[in-house]
Amino acid sequence: MASLLHFSFIPSSSSSSSCSSSSLFSAFHSRSPVSSPARIRTGVRCNVMEPLKFMNGKPTLLNGEAALPSVLSSRVQLENVISKNDTRLRIFSGTANPALSQEIACYMGLELGKIKIKRFADGEIYVQLQESVRGCDVYLVQPTCPPANENLMELLIMIDACRRASAKNITAVIPYFGYARADRKTQGRESIAAKLVANLITEAGANRVLACDLHSGQSMGYFDIPVDHVYGQPVILDYLASKTICSDDLVVVSPDVGGVARARAFAKKLSDAPLAIVDKRRHGHNVAEVMNLIGDVKGKVAVMVDDMIDTAGTIAKGAALLHQEGAREVYACTTHAVFSPPAIERLSNGLFQEVIITNTIPVSEQNYFPQLTVLSVANLLGETIWRVHDDCSTLQTWSNMWTALLVETVSFNHFSLHERTARLQP
């Protein structure tokens, strides 16, 4: 299984990157997910929202019949209809990213649970569940995106409300885990805020955490409860499958030394594309200075891969260096779009052919720009929730995903099916 694109995109108008004879991938065809027998018996109730499409950087509602994405298609195709009270699974949304929560519920064929969240005049947060969760498997969708402190506190209070309402299991679904950058001490007398936040979530009463693209893998070890870590790579790779980029022209670039492992894994999925590394020296938080480039990008299409874009200083200076070294086009691919000022100005100044992000963090309307492409991780998270709820392996999910990604694409780089399967296995 691969990802779903609830947000459509504007295809690149540049013809210099097209290649008719040897494309990196071909467009995907419709796929059907492996459904759980229990879910087939019970059926679903949910009306799929029409997908959104970016037109010149702004979303417009598509007209006509609602179209399902090409992969991980929604459970709404099942004919049986059930009552929400027939399942012991509940999904509640915080105020940080309600659109993503609705997409997840829609994919799963459920309705969002009723919850009351308000703020008093002094800023205190009040949470009350509007339905019973006694003995239920509860999933709380709340990224700790800006304003990070308010959203984190809201998540803790939601967990506490579910615990006091006698929920059987409470899973904190955190598409974007804030404070993950403070995961170690690089200087004396520093705090390790990632460990502190993990303790807060655990002590509040969460039994499990589901996170997407943590800043560093060691953050999972800060939790004393199980952590399911999913990656946004399949979402971005699925989108890149629609691009007509010659594999010989492609190079994957890590914007810093710390992201080499992430970029290498990404390049492996792209037929072992060559890897380049931007060497930088950081003089302070959110301040980066590019020093050197390791690798060859001359005349190639550079795909810069990172887990997040905050002020865009690192990735913008890296893109400028790539253009100086002769890169034909530069794409930016990231899971979390924090977009703190002046990120929008840096990303929309012509350095990037396209900036590809996911919707783990909601993008406000004033932050839209023509090169922006937003992909949805709703079905990725929804399928993981189903598998956790059904006590299935999430590792098998990713194995099946890469196999599907391979089998349904046109042969590239003259690899045999067996060779390409081996390359795409995680």
C-alpha positions in Angstrom: 0.0 0.0 0.0 1.2 3.5 -0.7 -0.1 6.9 0.2 -3.2 8.8 -0.7 -3.3 12.3 -2.2 -6.3 14.1 -0.8 -4.6 17.3 -2.0 -4.0 17.4 -5.7 -1.2 19.2 -7.2 0.0 21.4 -10.1 2.2 19.4 -12.4 5.5 21.0 -13.2 5.4 23.0 -16.4 9.1 22.5 -17.1 9.7 20.1 -19.9 13.5 19.9 -19.4 13.0 17.2 -16.7 10.7 15.0 -18.8 11.9 11.8 -20.3 9.7 9.7 -22.5 11.8 6.6 -22.7 13.0 6.0 -19.1 10.9 7.6 -16.4 11.6 7.3 -12.8 8.2 5.9 -12.1 4.9 5.8 -14.0 1.6 6.9 -12.6 -0.1 4.6 -10.2 -3.3 2.6 -10.8 -6.1 2.0 -8.4 -5.2 -0.4 -5.6 -7.3 -2.1 -3.0 -6.1 -2.4 0.6 -5.9 -5.7 2.4 -9.0 -5.5 4.5 -9.5 -7.1 7.9 -12.3 -9.7 7.9 -13.8 -8.2 11.0 -14.0 -4.8 9.3 -15.6 -6.3 6.2 -18.3 -7.9 8.3 -19.1 -4.7 10.2 -19.0 -2.2 7.3 -18.8 1.5 7.8 -20.7 4.8 7.8 -19.1 7.8 6.3 -19.5 10.1 3.4 -16.2 10.9 1.8 -15.3 14.5 1.5 -14.4 15.8 -1.9 -10.7 16.1 -2.2 -9.0 19.5 -2.4 -6.9 20.7 -5.2 -4.3 23.4 -5.2 -4.8 26.0 -8.0 -2.0 28.5 -8.0 -1.3 27.7 -4.4 -4.8 28.1 -3.1 -7.3 25.2 -2.4 -10.5 25.0 -4.4 -13.2 22.4 -4.0 -13.5 20.0 -6.9 -16.9 19.8 -8.6 -18.8 16.7 -9.4 -18.6 13.2 -7.9 -16.2 12.7 -5.1 -13.2 10.8 -6.3 -11.4 8.3 -4.1 -7.6 8.3 -4.1 -5.7 5.7 -6.1 -4.3 3.7 -3.2 -5.5 2.7 0.2 -9.0 3.4 -1.0 -11.6 4.2 1.7 -13.8 1.6 3.4 -16.9 3.5 2.2 -17.1 1.1 -0.8 -18.4 -1.5 1.5 -22.2 -1.9 1.2 -23.1 -2.6 4.9 -23.8 0.3 7.2 -23.2 0.1 10.9 -24.0 2.2 13.9 -21.1 4.0 15.5 -22.0 2.3 18.8 -21.3 -1.1 17.3 -17.5 -0.6 17.5 -15.3 -0.1 20.5 -13.0 2.2 18.6 -13.3 5.9 19.1 -11.4 8.8 17.3 -11.4 12.2 18.8 -9.8 15.3 17.3 -8.1 18.2 19.1 -8.1 21.7 17.7 -4.6 21.6 16.1 -5.5 19.8 12.9 -9.2 18.9 12.6 -9.1 18.5 8.8 -6.6 15.7 9.1 -8.6 14.1 11.8 -11.7 14.2 9.6 -9.8 12.6 6.7 -8.5 9.8 9.0 -12.0 9.1 10.3 -13.4 9.2 6.8 -10.8 6.6 5.5 -11.6 4.3 8.4 -15.4 4.7 7.8 -16.0 6.2 11.3 -17.3 9.4 12.6 -15.2 11.7 14.9 -16.2 11.4 18.5 -18.0 14.3 20.1 -15.8 16.4 22.3 -16.1 19.8 23.8 -12.9 21.9 23.9 -12.9 25.6 24.9 -10.5 28.1 26.4 -11.3 30.4 29.3 -10.6 34.1 29.3 -7.2 33.5 31.0 -6.2 30.9 28.5 -7.0 27.7 30.5 -8.2 24.8 28.4 -11.4 22.9 29.2 -12.1 19.5 27.7 -15.2 17.3 28.1 -16.1 14.2 26.2 -19.7 14.3 24.8 -20.1 10.5 24.6 -19.2 7.4 26.6 -15.7 5.9 26.1 -15.9 3.3 28.9 -14.0 0.2 27.8 -13.2 1.7 24.4 -10.0 1.9 22.4 -9.6 5.6 22.0 -7.3 7.5 19.5 -6.7 11.2 20.1 -5.4 13.0 17.0 -3.5 16.1 18.0 -0.1 17.3 16.5 1.9 19.5 18.8 2.4 22.1 16.0 2.5 25.9 16.6 1.3 27.1 19.0 3.2 24.1 20.4 2.7 24.7 24.1 -1.1 25.2 23.8 -1.6 22.2 21.6 0.6 20.0 23.9 -1.4 21.0 26.9 -4.6 20.4 25.1 -3.4 16.9 24.2 -2.5 16.2 27.9 -5.9 17.3 29.1 -7.7 15.2 26.4 -5.7 12.1 27.6 -6.6 12.9 31.2 -10.3 13.2 30.3 -10.3 9.9 28.5 -8.5 8.2 31.4 -11.0 9.5 33.9 -13.8 8.4 31.6 -12.6 4.8 31.9 -11.3 4.3 28.4 -9.7 0.9 28.0 -6.7 2.1 25.9 -5.7 5.6 25.0 -3.4 6.2 22.0 -2.0 9.6 21.3 -1.8 10.1 17.6 0.8 12.8 17.1 1.5 13.4 13.4 4.0 16.1 14.4 5.8 15.6 17.7 7.0 19.0 18.9 10.2 19.4 21.0 11.7 16.5 19.2 14.7 18.6 18.2 15.7 18.9 21.9 16.6 15.2 22.0 20.2 15.4 23.4 22.6 17.8 25.1 24.9 19.5 22.7 26.1 22.0 25.2 26.4 22.2 29.0 23.3 23.0 31.1 20.8 22.2 28.4 17.5 20.5 28.8 16.3 17.4 27.0 12.8 18.6 26.3 11.9 15.6 24.2 12.2 13.3 27.2 10.2 15.7 29.3 7.4 15.8 26.9 7.4 12.0 26.6 7.1 11.8 30.4 4.2 14.2 30.4 2.3 12.2 27.8 2.9 8.9 29.7 2.0 10.3 33.1 -1.2 11.9 31.7 -2.4 8.4 31.0 -1.6 7.5 27.4 -1.1 3.8 26.8 0.5 4.1 23.3 1.8 6.8 20.9 1.5 6.9 17.2 3.9 9.4 15.6 5.0 10.3 12.1 8.6 11.0 11.1 10.2 11.8 14.4 13.1 14.2 14.2 15.4 11.4 15.4 14.8 7.7 16.1 16.1 7.8 19.6 13.0 9.8 20.6 11.1 6.6 20.7 13.3 5.4 23.5 12.2 8.4 25.7 8.7 6.8 26.0 8.0 4.1 28.6 5.0 3.0 26.5 4.8 1.4 23.0 5.5 3.8 20.1 4.4 3.2 16.5 6.6 5.2 14.2 5.3 5.7 10.7 7.2 7.4 7.8 6.0 10.0 5.3 8.3 8.6 2.6 5.6 6.5 0.9 3.4 9.5 0.5 6.1 11.5 -1.2 7.4 8.6 -3.3 3.8 8.0 -4.5 3.7 11.6 -5.7 7.1 11.4 -7.3 5.8 8.4 -9.2 3.7 10.7 -11.3 6.8 12.7 -12.3 8.5 12.1 -15.6 12.0 12.5 -14.2 14.7 10.4 -15.8 16.4 8.2 -13.2 19.8 9.0 -14.7 19.1 12.7 -14.1 18.1 12.3 -10.4 20.2 13.0 -7.3 18.9 12.9 -3.7 20.4 15.6 -1.5 20.7 15.7 2.3 20.6 19.3 3.5 22.9 18.5 6.4 25.1 15.7 7.7 22.5 14.7 10.3 20.0 13.8 7.6 22.2 11.5 5.6 20.6 8.3 6.8 17.1 9.6 5.9 18.3 10.8 2.4 20.1 7.5 1.8 16.9 5.5 2.6 14.9 7.8 0.3 17.5 7.4 -2.5 17.4 3.6 -2.2 13.7 3.6 -2.9 14.4 5.6 -6.1 16.5 2.9 -7.7 19.6 3.6 -5.6 19.8 7.2 -6.9 23.2 8.9 -6.2 23.5 10.9 -3.0 24.9 14.3 -2.3 25.4 16.1 1.0 25.3 19.7 1.9 27.9 20.5 4.6 26.9 23.4 6.8 28.0 25.1 10.0 25.3 26.2 12.3 26.1 29.3 14.5 22.8 29.3 16.4 19.3 28.1 16.5 17.5 28.7 13.2 20.7 30.1 11.8 22.6 28.1 9.2 25.6 28.8 6.9 26.3 26.5 4.0 30.0 25.7 3.5 30.4 22.9 1.0 28.8 20.3 -1.3 29.8 16.7 -1.3 28.7 15.0 -4.5 27.9 15.8 -8.1 24.7 17.6 -9.1 25.7 19.3 -12.3 22.9 19.1 -14.9 20.8 16.9 -12.6 17.4 17.2 -10.9 18.1 17.5 -7.2 15.6 16.3 -4.6 16.3 17.7 -1.2 14.9 15.5 1.6 14.3 16.5 5.2 11.9 15.7 8.0 10.8 19.3 8.6 11.0 22.9 7.4 11.0 25.5 10.1 12.4 28.9 8.9 13.7 27.3 5.7 17.2 28.7 6.2 19.0 25.4 5.9 17.1 24.2 2.8 17.1 27.5 1.0 20.8 28.0 1.4 21.3 24.5 0.3 19.2 25.0 -2.8 21.2 28.2 -3.7 24.4 26.1 -3.4 22.9 23.4 -5.7 22.1 26.0 -8.3 25.6 27.3 -8.1 27.0 23.8 -8.6 24.9 23.4 -11.8 21.7 21.6 -10.7 19.0 21.9 -13.4 16.1 21.8 -11.0 15.7 21.6 -7.2 12.7 19.9 -5.4 12.2 20.2 -1.7 10.5 17.2 0.0 9.6 17.3 3.7 7.0 15.8 6.0 6.4 18.6 8.5 5.9 22.1 7.3 6.3 24.3 10.4 6.8 27.4 8.2 8.0 29.9 10.7 8.7 33.4 9.3 10.5 34.0 6.9 10.1 30.5 5.5 7.5 31.5 2.9 9.6 34.2 1.4 12.6 31.9 1.2 10.7 29.0 -0.4 8.8 31.1 -3.0 11.7 33.1 -4.3 12.3 30.9 -7.3 15.0 28.5 -5.9 12.6 25.5 -5.9 10.8 24.0 -8.8 8.4 22.5 -6.3 8.0 22.3 -2.5 6.4 19.0 -1.5 5.0 18.7 2.0 2.4 16.6 3.9 -0.5 17.8 6.0 0.8 16.6 9.4 0.7 20.3 10.2 -2.1 22.5 8.8 -1.0 25.1 6.3 -2.7 28.5 6.8 -4.1 30.3 3.8 -1.6 33.1 3.9 1.2 30.5 3.6 0.1 29.2 0.2 2.4 29.9 -2.7 2.4 28.6 -6.3 5.2 26.0 -5.9 3.6 24.4 -2.9 2.2 20.8 -3.1 0.4 19.3 -0.1 0.0 15.5 0.2 -2.2 13.8 2.8 -1.0 11.2 5.3 -4.6 10.5 6.5 -4.8 7.1 4.9 -1.4 6.1 6.1 -2.3 7.0 9.7 -5.8 5.5 9.3 -4.5 2.1 8.1 -2.0 2.1 10.9 -4.7 2.8 13.5 -6.8 -0.1 12.1 -3.8 -2.4 12.3 -3.0 -1.4 15.9 -6.7 -1.8 16.9 -6.8 -5.2 15.2 -3.5 -6.3 16.8 -1.9 -6.7 13.4 1.7 -6.0 12.5 2.5 -2.5 11.3 5.8 -3.8 9.9 3.8 -6.0 7.5 2.0 -2.8 6.3 5.2 -1.2 5.2 6.5 -4.4 3.6 3.2 -4.7 1.6 3.4 -1.1 0.7 6.9 -1.3 -0.9 5.9 -4.4 -2.8 2.8 -2.7 -4.1 4.9 0.4 -5.0 7.2 -1.8 -7.0 4.7 -4.2 -8.8 2.5 -1.4 -10.1 5.2 0.7 -11.7 6.8 0.4 -15.0 10.3 -1.3 -15.1 13.1 1.2 -14.7 16.9 1.1 -14.9 16.5 -2.4 -16.5 16.3 -4.2 -13.1 14.6 -7.6 -13.0 11.4 -7.9 -10.9 13.3 -9.9 -8.3 16.1 -7.4 -8.1 13.8 -4.5 -7.8 11.7 -6.2 -5.1 14.9 -6.8 -3.0 15.8 -3.2 -3.4 12.4 -1.9 -2.2 12.1 -4.1 0.8 12.6 -2.1 4.1 
